Amino acid sequence: MVSAVLCHFFAEAGKKCSADRARSDMSGLACRNGAEIFPTPTCRPAHACEGGRRGLPVWTACLSALRGRSGGPRFAADRATGDHAMLLAGLEALLLLALWPQQNVLLIVADDLGVAHVGCYGIGTDPPPTPNLDALARRGVRFANAWSMPCCSPTRACIQTGRYPFRTSVGNSTLNSASCLQAAELTIPEVLPGIPCAAVGKWHLDVTWRRASPFRHGYQYYRGCLAGSLASYYWWPSTTTSGATSLDFGYATTRTVDDALAWLARQRTNWFCYVALNAPHVPYQAPPPHLHSYTLRNNSSDVKLTYKAMIEALDTELGRLLSGIDESRTTVIFVGDNGGDDRIVEPPFDASRAKGTVYEGGVWVPLIVAGPGVTSPGRAEHAIVNVVDLYSTIVELMGGRQETGVDSVSLVPYLRRKNLAPRRQFSYTETFTTPSGADADEPVFERAIRDQRFKFVQLATDTDIAEEHFFDLDNDRYETIDLMGDQRFARSIQRLRAALMHLLTAETSGSSKHPRVD
């Protein structure tokens, strides 16, 4: 009976969409053909709107029609009550189960890649060719104000948990068991029950397999390097799901894509795949010539040129990876984990404010999302967002269990609608080292918080605040003018300082694996 009702609903919704598409509320999309959207024989929407993209718009349309918000089909003239309401609630749940889980998510993280070296951002003076990234941006949304953490491990912990570093205690590069991702932290695979999850490439959230391996944090498959960097891109330790490690003599970027494609080829249901490329992190080594267009001497001493060749090689392999998935059913997320180090920084950024700092050269990263739920592709989204938001985004895309206790804000609404009001008041980034043994006068914390316009930076020791700085990012994106002593901005300075203190001291409560963040 449920199948018959669903079939009837889809057919009626399709007729309504064709007849009155101007009034349909489908995340801003206009249907081309209702029969294409709701094919009665299978009782499952096959095509969305605007050129046959699949996924979220259909889901939105079905629920809008069920709830009576779009002028779509109803089973009575008035809003339902009693048993009728229960039937509609049941149908809504069935739609969620039937439509939403068809989504795959591919998350790709590049290592030490800021916005200046990705051409579609239009910021760098001489970025390397990245045709596949540029094409991905044309198919999706390019987030123009995305922040990461200043270095590798904190960003990766934020992505996996949806929580800022001061909550996870992963504040700098993971070098020992004290700074690894703790078992109490709930990760993306752990809230996606029944969905195959793979991690491929760099892990860098533990130094051994025992405490915080991908397997212990919910991934059923892993192959890659656990450490933060490779001794060489041409010979490196590769660890598998069982914990066995052997030397791999393939070029690391190519081998990571090979491993991801091999796992993806075995999947027969929807999946989540986390691909963490080592490139273009040190060591700066010339990639295989067929992957890039630069003329490089063997082990070129031109670090900047080699770095760009590594990015182009990454982009080439990205194209091969994307050609191996069904993009009509897959949301692709590409992000940098932090900016590049001081050796490769080019104008307009300052080399003294690169990777490892909370300044824009260290934390302003490319973030591109493309997939079936994107409306008006090829646009830039200027709302402030954070790598911590990828957690809730992925969980929502895959219909997982949204947890309390996270700092993450889903980006899905930005994919569905353009010109959406910012969902965040503030974005935060930080790095810290263990104070034990440190000079009491040396900063051991770097923190920054921003709103849509202003940025407040605080450098602190374990016991005291050492420095504070304030910038107007709307008019000074590269932080050349410190406005900390300018009385015209005293109220904005105080507002951001108060927001920072509130974030760091807010009480938490709850009974889940990690506590709720108020």
N, C-alpha and C positions, 0 to 999 in steps of 0.2 A: 504494500500500500504506500509506504514511504517513497519508493521509487516512482510510483505512478504520480504521486503528488509533486515530487521534485521535477519530473518530466513536464507536468502541466505548468508548473511555475516557470520553468525555463522557457517553454514555448510562449506563454503569455507575456513574460518579460521581454522576450525578443520582439514580439509584435509591437509592444508598447514602445520599445526603444526605436524601432524603425519608424513608427508613425509619429513619434513626438520627441525626437532626439534633442531638440532645442531645450526641452524642459528636464531632461534626464540629468541626474546628479551623479556623474561618474568621474569624480576627481578632475573635472574640467575637460574631459574627453568627449568628443561627439562620435556616436556609433556610425559605422559605415553600413552595416547590414545586420539587423537583429538576428536573422537566421544563422549567420556565421558565428555570432557571439554565443547563442544558446542552441546548439545542435541537439534536437530532441532524441535521436537514436541512442546517444551515449549518455545523456543526462549529465554532461559535463562540458562547461564552456571550453571551446577550443581556441577561439580567437578573441583578443581584446580589440580595442579601437585604434584608430590612427595607424593604418599600415599593418595591422595584424600582430601587434605586440601582445604578449601573453601575460597573464598573472593578475596583478593587483587591481587594475580597473574593473575586471569582471567581478572580482570578489566584492569591491566597493559597490558596484551596481546591484548585485544580488542582494546584499544586506540592505542597501538603501531602499530597494523595492519591498523587501520583507517588512522593513520598519515603517514603510509608508511615507518616506521623506522625499521621494523623487517623483511622485505622481505615477509610479509604476504600478504593476498589478497588485491587487489585494483580493483577499478571499471574502471580503464583505465591504459594504459601502463605508462603514465607519471603522474607527480603530477597534481592534479586537479586544475582547475581554474574556475572562474565564477560560474554558477549555480551548477556545479559539486562540487565545494568547499563548497558552501552553504549546499548542501545535506550532505556532509561528516561532516560538523560542526553540523548539526542537529542530525545526527546519533550519534556523540560523546556525545552530550547533553543527548540524549535518553539513551545511555549506562550508563552515570553517574547516571541518575535517576533510571534505571532498576536494576543496579548491586550494586552500592555502598550502598544504603539505607538498604540493607539486613543485614548490620552489627549491632550487639549489642555490647555494651561496659559495662563491669562490673568493676568498680573501687573499690578496697578494701584498706582501710587505717588502719594500725595498730598503736596504740598509744604508744609512747615511746619505739620504737624498732629500734635499730641500727644494723649494719652489723655483729657485733660480736656474736649475738645470733641467727643467721640464718645459719644453717649448710652448705648450698651449697656455702656460701661465703668463707669458709675455713679459717676464721680469728680468731674466739674465741677459747679459750683453752678448754672449756667444754660446747658447745652449747646444748640446749635441742633438743630432737627429733622433727624434722619438716618434716616428710615424704611427706606431701602434698605440702608444699612449694618447697621441693627439686624436686618433680615430675613436678611441674609447671615450674621450671627452666629448666628441661630437655626438656620440650615441647616448650620452648620459649627462650627469650633473657634475660640474667642476666646483668644488668648495673652495672659495677664495680666502677664507679666514679660518683655516684649520690649524690647530695647535697639537703638537706632540709633547712628550716629555723631552728633556735635553739630551738623553742618551738611551742606549738600546734597551736594557732590561726593564727600566720603569715603563717605557712605552708598551712593551710586550705584555707586562703584567696588567697594565691598564686595559689593553684590548681584551685580554683573556678573562678579566674579572669584572670590568666596568667600575673599578674603584681606583681612586687616586693613590699615589705612592705612600703618603703618610698613613694610609689605612692598611696597605699590604706590607709595608716595611721594605719594599723593593725600591730604593731611592737612587741607586747607582748601578753600575755594571755588576752583575752577579759574579762574585769571585769565590764565595765560600757558602757553607750551609746556612750561616746566619742571615745571608742576604738573598737566599733563594725564595721562590714562591712557596708559601706555606701550605700544608695540606688542608688547612681550614678554609682556604679560599675556594669559592665556587666558580668554576670556569664555564665557558660556552658549551662544550660538549656535555657537561654534567646537567645542563638544563634543556638538552635536546634528546630526551629519552627515545630510543629506538631508531635514531637517525645515524647512519654511518658517518663518522668524523675522522678525518685524517689530518696530520700535521707533517709537513714535508719541508726540509731545509733547516735553517738556524733556529735553535730553541732559546738558549741563553737565559733560562730561568732556573737553572741548577748546573752544578759542575759535574755531577755524577748522575747515574741512572736511578739511584736508590730513593731519593727524597722527593724530588719535584719533576719527575720525568713526564713527558706528554702522556704516557700510558697511565700514570697515577692520577693525572688530571682529566681523564675521560676519553682521550683519543684512542681509538681501536687500532690505528695504524700510525707508525712513525718511521721515517727514514731521513737522516740528515746529520748535521753536526751539532752537538750539544753546546759547544763552547761559543764564546763571543766572536772569535775571529779565526780565520784559517792561517796556517803557516804558509800555505800555497794554494792557489786555485786549481793546481794540477796534481796535487797529492794531499789528501786530507782524510781525517777519521770519520767514517760514516757509521752511525749507530742505527740499528733496526729496532722494531717493536719488542723483540725479545731481550734487548739490551746488549746484543752482540755487536762488537765494533771491529771494523776492518778498514784498511787503507783503500781509498778510491782514487784512481788515477785519471778520472774523467774531469773535464773542465766543470767546476762546481755549479755555475749557473745552468749549463746544459744538463748536467746530471740531475739537478733538482727538478727541472721541468720534465725530464724523462720519468723520474720517480712519480711525480704528480700525475702525469698522463697514464702511466701504467696502473695506478690505483683507480683513477677515474674510469678507465676502460672496463674495470671489473664491477662497477656499480650498476645495479638494476632498479634502484629506487632513488628517491631524492637524497641529497648528500650535502655535507659541509666540508670544504677542503681549505685548509690554511697553508698557504705556500709562502715561506719566509726565505727570500733570496739573500745570499750573503753579499751580493754586489749592490752598490759599488764600494763597499767597505774595504779598508786595507786588508791585505797587501795590494798595492797598486801594480797590477800585472797586466801585460797586453793580452787581450782575449784572442781566441782563434781568429785568423784574418777574415774568414767568411762571415763573421758575425758583426763586423763593423767596417766603416769606410775610412778610418784614419790611417795615416802612414806613420808607423811606430818602429823605432829601432828595438832590437831585442832588449827586454827589461828596460824600457825607455826611462830615462832620468827625468823626462818632462812629465811630472806628476799630474798636472792639470789635464794634459792631453790624454794621458793614459786613463785617468778617471772618466773623462768624457767617452772614450772608446768603450769602457766597461758599461757605461750607461746605455750606449747604443746597442751593445751586445745583449744587455738585459732586455731592451725593448724588442730586439729581434726574437729572442726566445719567448718573450711575452706573447708575441704574435703567434708563435707555434703553439703555446699553451691554449690560447683562446680559440684557435682553430680546432682544438680537440674537445670542445664542449658545445652543448646545445645552448646558445645564448638566448634563445626564445624562452627557456625555462630557468635561466641562471642569472642571478644578480652578481655582478663582478665588482669587487671593491679593491681599489688600488690605493696604497698609502705609503708615505715615507715614514721611517721610525724616528728620524730627527734630521737636522741639517748636517752638512758635511763638515769635516774637520778643517782646521785653519789653513792647511796647505793647499786646499783646492778652492777656497773662497775667492770670489770675483766680485767686482762692483755690481750692484750698489751696496753689497753687504760689507761689514767690517770683519776682518780676519780675527780680531781679538774677541769677537762676540759670535763665535761659531758653535759647533757641537760642544755639548757639555755646559753651555750657559743657557739662561732663561731668556736671552735676547732673541730677536726675531730670526737671526741667522742660525740659531740652534733649535728653534721649535716651530717655525713656520714651514709647514710641509704640504706637499701635494696630496690631495684626497679627491679621487674621482670615483663615482658610482654610476654604473650603467646596468640596465636590465629591464625586464618586462614591466616593472611598475613605474618606470620613469615617464613622466609627461613633459612635453616641450623639451626634448633632448637638445643638447648643445648649448645649454645655458650655464651661466655662472651663478652660484648661490653665495651671497655675501654675509649671511648670518654667521656669527661666531659658533664654531663647533670644536670638538676635541676628540682625540683618538679614543678616549674613554667611552665615547658615545657609540663606538662600533659594537660594543657588547650588546646593548639593548636593540640596536638596529638589526643585527644578525638574528637575535632571538625572536624579534617580532617578524622578520621576514620568513622564518622557518616555523612559526607557530609554536615556539618553545614556551617554557614556563618563566614568566617575568618575575624576578626576585626583588624583594625589598633589600635595603642595605647597599645600594649601588649609587654611584655618582653619575651614571650614564643616562643620557637623554636620546631616545631613538631619532634617527635621521629620516625615517620612512616618510613622515609628512612632507619633508622637503622634496622627496622624490615624486610624490603624487601631485604636489601643487607648487606653482611658482609664486613669487611675491608673498610668501608666507611670513608672518611676523616672527622674529627670532624666538626660538624656544628656550634659549638660555639667557639669563641676565648676565652671567659671568662665566668666563673660562679660566682654568687654572693650570699651572705647570710648576714643577719643582724638581730639584735634585738635592740629595743630601748624602753625606758620608757619616760613618759611625764616629761619634765624637771621641771615643776612647783613644787616648794617645795623641790626640790632635792638639795643636797649639791653641790655647783658649782664646787668643786674639785673632785667629784665622776663621773666616766664614766656613761653616760646615753645612749651612743650608742656603740654597738659592730658591726663592719663590717669586712667582709673578701671577698676578690676576688682572684680567681685563674685562671691560664691557665692550659694547659695540664701537666705542671711540677711544677710550683712554686705557692706559696700562700702568700698573703700579708694581714696582720691583722692590723686593726686600732681600737683603743679604744679612744673614744672622749667624752668630755662634751658638753654641749649645746653651748659653746663658743670657745672651744680649743681642740686640739689633745693631749690626755694624754699619749698614748703609741702606738708604732708601732712595729710589728714583721714580720719576713720573714722566710719561710721554703721551703726546697726543698723536695716536696712530693714524687718524684721519688725515692729518696734515704733515706728519713726520714719521712715515712708516719704518724708516731705517734708524730711528732713535738717535738722531744727532743732537737734539736739543732737550736737555733735562729741565723740566718745568717744576721740579720739586719745591723750589723756593719762590715760585710765582704765586702771589696771593690771589690772582684772578682764578686760580684753579683749586683754591684751598678746600672748597666744599666737595669737589670731585675727588680730591686726594683722600679726604676723610672718609668719603663713602666707600672707596675701594679698600682702604685700610680696614675699615669696619667689616666689610664683606669678607676679607681675608681672615680676620680674627674669628668671625662667626663660623666660617668653613672649618677652620682648624680646631675649634673648641666645641662644635655642636655635639650634643649627646647622642648616643646611639642606643637602640633597644631592639629587641626582637628575639625570636627563637630559632631562626633558620640557621643554616651553616655559617653564614656571616650575619652580623646584626644589621638592623635597619638604620639608614642614614636619614636624619631629620632635616 
